[in-house]
Amino acid sequence: MLKKLSQTPTRQRVAPDLFTLADHERSAQRQLDAKAWAYFSGGAGDEITLHANRSAWDELALLPRVLRPLAGGHTRCTLLGRELAHPILLAPVAYQRLAHPDGEIASAYAAGAMGAGLVLSMQASSPLEDVAAAMHGDPGAGPLWLQLYLQHDRALVRDLVERAEAAGCEALVVTVDAPTSGVRDRERRAAFALPPEVQAVNLARMAPAVQAPLAPGQSALFDGLLRHAPTWDDIAWLQAQTRLPVLLKGVLHAEDARLALAQGMDGLIVSNHGGRTLDTAVSTARALPRIADAVGGALPLLVDGGLRRGTDVFKALALGASAVLIGRPALWGLANAGAAGVAHVLRLLRDELEACMALSGCATLANISAAALDSPR
């Protein structure tokens, strides 16, 4: 049974034997029950994309420069007009109270303390306004963005947009790569189901979808659920509902990036949903340079999927990303030590990024380019 959700984060210490994100992952597996572990760590199908996301970063070799001026270096960057202390944001992860009773509130406190941005999942297990209050309580906090899936209930979507604007969110992130769930065998084997204490609280008032009876031979997926699947017209509708920047998350194909640019999107997140939707989809490290070429610097690009070291963050920036999103590693930190654990994961990545920059001869993020990689784009 989970403890009652509180606005004050639980005081915990990070174990002294956690030195890397891999250490956090091993420890988190011991903290979580088998069902929650399957939900958070598993991918779709044979988990080929899940593992490719990680291996693709490892396969990129760095080509460092020496004897370059490094004094006064820093990790500051600008994203959607906002200066950030570093280019590391927390990705949207649903139902974080499965990992720790403080859930998204703890992640918000950690992001605030570490100057990181936070993308709050539409399926968060903590109210949007409570997360915003925790995030904005720290003057050095990065931006808070709200992630959305476009739903059949347009009134609910409009309400969420209005709540996001009122709560001080600075952008909307629309996940576009999951019109249906992936085939998640690991979850099914674990018989995963949400406990009654953990729910998508911000969707409590969503009207049920009305499904017409299927005719013989019709597909429950294509003729049922996917009747409500969003299209570019739905993205245009959302753009008309808000004054906030709108980014698309889940773009892997260069032609979709060009369409997004033509439609006036404010940014793109190169993502394959952490390998949780379409198995054998391209890894994000391989897709990123193609998307960067397609938009030609006209849009900010972010990337997620398999980043576990500061060297991975450096490589992502070298391939054309403006910033990165961290999903599972923050969850491991949350499971291990609540807000302190998430903050520790962010601190490790930032420290490793600084070390990589110095050892590669790059004093600032502006110095990082494809020339820092020993592989042709």
Buried (B, 14 or more C-beta within 10 A) or exposed (E): EBEEBEEEBBEBEBEEEBEBBEBBBEBBBEBBEEBBBBBBBBBBBEBBBBBBBBEBBBEBEBEBEEEEEBEEBEBBBEBBEEEBBBBBBBBBBBBBBBBBBBBBBBBBBBBBBBBBBBBBBBBBBBBBBBBBBBBBEBEEBBBBBBBBBBBBBBEBBBBBBEBBBEBEBBBBBBBBBBBEEBBBBBBEEBEBEBBEBBBBBBBEEBEEEEEEEEEEEEEEEEBBBEEBBBEEEBBEBBBEBBEBBBBBBBBBEBEBBBBBBEEEBBBBBBBBBBBBBBBEBBBBBBBBBBBBEBBEEEBBBBBBBBBBBBBBBBBBBBBBBBBBBBBBBBBBBBBBBBBBBBBBBBBBBBEBBBEBBBBBBBBBBEBBEBEBBEBEE
